[in-house]
Amino acid sequence: MKVQVVATSEGLPVAFYIHAGAESAQTGRRGLALDLPAGSILYTDAGYPDYVAEDLFNEASGSQQQTARRQNSKRPH
C-alpha cells in the first residue's frame, strides 16, 4: 500500500490518495484531486518522472510542479 500526500509549506496535510503498492507513483499522483491556488508550487520527489503529466499540470493549473530529478534525467530542474 502507498499513500500520496499533499501538504502545505507548513507541513499540514491537505489531500491524500491511497493505492496499491504495485502501482506506480504516477498512478498515485494522477489520483490526487489537486485544487491549488494559482501560483502554487507542487514539490515532488524523483519518483514522478512523468514529463507529460507535469507539463499538463503546469499549463492547466496556473501552478508549477518542481520535481527532484535523478542524475540520469533527460530534463533539467
PyMOL commands that set and color helices and strands:
alter all, ss='L'
color gray80, all
select helices_A, chain A and resi 25-31+51-61
alter helices_A, ss='H'
color red, helices_A
select strands_A, chain A and resi 2-7+13-19+41-44+64-67
alter strands_A, ss='S'
color yellow, strands_A
deselect
rebuild
show_as cartoon
